[in-house]
Amino acid sequence: MLSPLMTVLAAEETHHEVDHALSWGIGAVVLVILLAMIGALVAFGAGRDHS
């Protein structure tokens, strides 16, 4: 069984850097896709009567 100190040391050794530019880029692409889907939904229902 690992002691708590060994667990913390093992966790520190496996730390990796996160590419923040990639994270922001993926978020921006997802936001654009969702906004485009909302726009398509509004455009599709623009000329229809409410039920």
C-alpha positions in Angstrom: 0.0 0.0 0.0 1.3 3.5 -0.9 1.8 6.0 1.8 0.1 9.4 1.4 3.5 11.0 0.8 4.3 8.6 -2.0 0.9 9.2 -3.6 1.5 12.9 -3.6 5.0 12.5 -5.1 3.7 10.2 -7.8 1.0 12.7 -8.7 3.5 15.5 -8.9 5.7 13.5 -11.2 2.9 12.8 -13.7 1.8 16.4 -14.0 1.6 17.7 -17.6 1.1 21.1 -19.1 -2.2 22.0 -20.7 -2.2 23.9 -24.1 -4.5 26.8 -23.3 -4.6 28.0 -26.9 -6.0 24.6 -28.0 -8.6 24.7 -25.2 -9.7 28.1 -26.2 -9.8 27.1 -29.9 -11.9 24.1 -29.2 -14.3 26.2 -27.1 -14.6 28.8 -29.8 -15.4 26.2 -32.4 -18.0 24.6 -30.3 -19.5 28.0 -29.5 -19.7 28.9 -33.3 -21.4 25.5 -34.0 -24.0 26.0 -31.3 -24.7 29.6 -32.4 -25.1 28.4 -36.0 -27.5 25.7 -34.8 -29.6 28.3 -32.9 -29.5 30.6 -36.0 -30.7 27.7 -38.2 -33.5 26.9 -35.7 -34.7 30.5 -35.7 -34.5 30.8 -39.5 -36.4 27.5 -39.9 -39.2 28.6 -37.7 -39.4 32.3 -38.8 -42.3 31.9 -41.3 -44.3 29.4 -39.4 -47.4 30.0 -37.3 -47.4 29.1 -33.6 -49.4 26.0 -32.7 
